[in-house]
């Protein structure tokens, strides 16, 4: 489990690389890549919340 202070005070625990925009692409391609990034990030965060909740219920 990740340290509680790390979760509350930093973003280091988020294991999805920061999005980097590529201005050489068309706006459609840029939007598509940004959307894919948001899906990965959201999925990671939802999974992490489920993991934390499961761990907390196991400790009760």
C-alpha positions as CSV (number, residue, x, y, z in Angstrom):
1,X,0.0,0.0,0.0
2,X,1.1,3.5,-0.8
3,X,1.9,5.8,2.2
4,X,-1.2,7.8,3.1
5,X,0.8,11.1,3.1
6,X,2.1,10.4,-0.4
7,X,-1.5,10.0,-1.7
8,X,-2.8,13.1,0.2
9,X,0.1,15.4,-0.6
10,X,1.6,14.4,-4.0
11,X,0.8,13.1,-7.4
12,X,3.8,10.7,-7.5
13,X,1.6,7.7,-6.8
14,X,-0.4,8.2,-10.1
15,X,1.3,5.8,-12.5
16,X,0.0,7.3,-15.7
17,X,2.6,9.4,-17.5
18,X,1.7,13.1,-17.8
19,X,0.1,14.0,-21.1
20,X,2.4,15.6,-23.7
21,X,0.7,17.4,-26.5
22,X,2.1,17.0,-30.0
23,X,1.4,20.2,-31.9
24,X,2.5,18.6,-35.2
25,X,-0.7,16.5,-35.3
26,X,-4.1,17.5,-36.5
27,X,-6.5,18.7,-33.9
28,X,-8.5,15.5,-34.4
29,X,-5.4,13.4,-33.6
30,X,-4.5,15.6,-30.7
31,X,-8.0,15.3,-29.3
32,X,-8.0,11.5,-29.7
33,X,-4.7,11.2,-27.9
34,X,-5.8,13.4,-25.1
35,X,-9.0,11.5,-24.7
36,X,-7.1,8.2,-24.6
37,X,-4.9,9.7,-21.9
38,X,-7.9,10.7,-19.8
39,X,-9.4,7.2,-20.1
40,X,-6.1,5.6,-18.9
41,X,-5.8,8.1,-16.1
42,X,-9.5,7.7,-15.0
43,X,-9.3,3.9,-15.2
44,X,-6.1,4.0,-13.1
45,X,-7.7,6.2,-10.4
46,X,-10.9,4.2,-10.2
47,X,-8.9,1.0,-9.8
48,X,-6.8,2.6,-7.1
49,X,-9.9,3.7,-5.2
50,X,-11.3,0.2,-5.4
51,X,-8.0,-1.2,-4.1
52,X,-8.0,1.3,-1.2
53,X,-11.6,0.6,-0.3
54,X,-11.0,-3.2,-0.5
55,X,-8.0,-2.9,1.8
56,X,-9.8,-0.7,4.3
57,X,-12.7,-3.1,4.5
58,X,-10.3,-6.0,5.1
59,X,-8.8,-4.2,8.1
60,X,-12.2,-3.7,9.8
